[in-house]
Structures are given as structure tokens and as C-alpha cells.
Amino acid sequence: MTDLEELDVTELTPIEEALALIDQGLGGLTERQLVSAAEVADLLLDVRTLLSEQG
């Protein structure tokens, strides 16, 4: 049998989650020349949802 290493689980604040989501979204958008309004709206709604969550 092998020993399993314990993983440190850190809970992100809504701000940190929103920043990570923005970074991820922008990373995917920079490679493209055209972005639909629906994609931008989805990203903004996701950010709004994360920021409105109470931790």
C-alpha cells in the first residue's frame, strides 16, 4: 500500500475566484480576433455571480 499525501485545501474568496475566472476568460479571448457579445455577457454574469456570493 502507498501513503497518500495530504493536500492543503484552501478556500478562495469570491474576489479571488472572480479574478481567476477573469484571467481564464481573458486567456481564451486573447487568441481570437472576434468575440461574440454572448460570450462576454456570460463571462460578466459568471463574475457577477461569484462576487455576489457571501462567503
Phi, psi and omega in degrees: 000150178250149177278136176271135177282142176283134178261134175282118179258116178249134180270128180276146174285161177304325179295315180296320177296318179296317178297319178295320179295318178298314180300317179295315181295317179293325178300320179284334183276335185292338181278354185245152179268336184230130180233132181285154178298326180296321179294319178294317179298319178298316179297315179295321178295321177297316179297316180299318180298314180297319182288334182274348178292141177259127185276000000 
